[in-house]
Amino acid sequence: MRKRTLKAFAGALVAAALVVAPLVTAGASAAGKDKEPAQLVGVVGERQPFTPETNQTSYWKKQFSDTIVECYSAEGNTSHGKITDGGKTVTLNPYQDSWPGDRWELLVVKGGAEEINVIKLPKAGVAYASLENNGGQQSNVSHWIVCKGKTPEVPQTPAPTQKIDCTSITVDYHRALRNGDHINFQVRAGEREYQVNLYVDRNIAGGWDTMGLRDSKGGTVPLTQAEVESGVITWKYSELLDDPAFTVTFVQTNETDTWPNLQCGTPEEEEPEPTIPDPKVERGEWTDGAWKCGDTTVTQTRNVVTTTYKLENGAVVPTVENTTETQTRPLTSAEIGEKCDLVPGDINAVCVGDVPYLGYELTLPAGYVVDSKTPVTITFLNPEGENYVVKNQPLDGELLWPGASATAPKMWPGWELVGGEYVKTDGNYDWTREGVTVRFEVNPSYFTEVEYPKASAECANPPIGGPDGSEEPTPGTVTPGDGTPAGTPGTPAGTPAASADASALAVTGGGLSPLVVAAGGAALAAGIIVLAIAAHRRRNVGAGTES
């Protein structure tokens, strides 16, 4: 009666709390909005609204895909940085040469209620602030995201080069032609000086992308795509001159100025041989070759097309040669993680005293890097229900078996305490006793699977007579809870029926627990079973119950 009264009173308190809590929260929020914003400790970059997407590293990688190499999320101190100023700021560590990329690209600090502090190109050693909470005070850092980046390479385009004779000029811009590229000629004929000009115009009918050449006398020539992309212009400027003899005193091609002082005779003079263009080299994109787990580099190849020119019968004839270039580049940790599995060592079930554990050793593939000392997720796969999942484990160690307890009252999978005595049940992870598959993961594509077969061991079942194991057996009836008929003569009440569950673990620790075997008073027995390791890859990630 007293227990029922206490339960009713507790229920009334909970109901009252649920009514009062929203009023208190609303009042606190309203009061907080009336306060002036606190003086923030640390540097504030760009304030941005908080959304569920901004909480994801993938969101920031997409926003800065051209420069970001990898992003990481943290709640406390890591190898990348630490929480400073009593929890109010984040300070990044110096950038390490061994990390991918070459600089800190982005820092996102979350602490306030509605906004986040976004810092582009943050500096190591600088404290960056969390923002205000609903009360207008600077909040503690709840978590932060940092992204590594690579400084983009800025290609240096050579200045235009000129080749000129008394008839024409060839200009190589060393890039695709652009609207406004130009050639200016200064000519002197006797006492008179004048200019003739040519420029690229994006308003020429028939030209690729409407591009063509327009000279100072109004003449136009459409350009093909190949001509635009080659960046080479050949112009017979002499066709615009009125004098049979002249001197080219000055030539300007965009930012390149020359003073050739080229003296030329009459147009009737024999034309010089055609100018032989410089060789042209075109390189394709690098393509990765095959690689396997254990490799840290990959060989790349690309096609190179080299065009050279020579004179044959007064004409310029091109010769094309195809070759292949090779190089090696380091594999990224992400690439290795997508392809390679964890390397399993010793994996077995162990008894520490009379408590069952899973013992394991794992090694990361060569070249794969993790930022945590506890990157492993261990999953016991339930073929008929929810899995048993434990996250944030080290690469080697011992894990308490599902359903087991190492502290009083000790427990074993498939057993429960009823009235101070152990009773066999099909609950408490009993499904792990009949052979269970265990998966180890660091990355969705990193796992190995291990089969645990049936065995006998001293930590397979509870002690006789209850948690302390000190009671003397008394006549009674077995209550196995697994479908075994009750009422077997001569068996103490609450005593596990050894024949009802033969599954157990390999013994590596001391402290024997007695096991009673039915059928005529058989003697005490302990078995040692070595796990059969079946290391094979599976990429099926099951839904789990996190522990």
Secondary structure, 3 states (H helix, E strand, C coil): CHHHHHHHHHHHHHHHHHHHHHHHHHHHHHHHHCCCCCCCCCECCEEEECCCHHHCHHHHHHHCCCCEEEEEEECCCCCCEEEEHHHCEEEECCCCCCCCCCEEEEEEEECCCCEEEEEECCCCCCEEECCECCCCCECCCCEEEEEEECCCCCCCCCCCEEEECCCCEEEECCCCCCCCCEEEEEEEECCEEEEEEEEEECCCCCCHHHCEEEECCCCEEECCHHHHHHCEEEECHHHHCCCCCEEEEEEEECCEEECCCEEECCCCCCCCCCCCCCCEEEECCCEECCCCCCCCEEEEEEEEEEEEEEEECCEEEEEEEEEEEEEEEECCHHHHHHHCCCEEEEEEEEEECCEEEEEEEEECCCCCCCCCCCCEEEEEECCCCCEEEEEEECCEEEEECCCCECCCCCECCCEEEECCEEEECCCCCHHHHHCEEEEEECCCCCEEEEEECCCCCCCCCCCCCCCCCCCCCCEECCCCCCCCCCCCCCEECCCCCHHHCCCCCCCCCCCCCCCCCCCCCCCCCCCCCCCCCCCCCCCCCCCEEEC
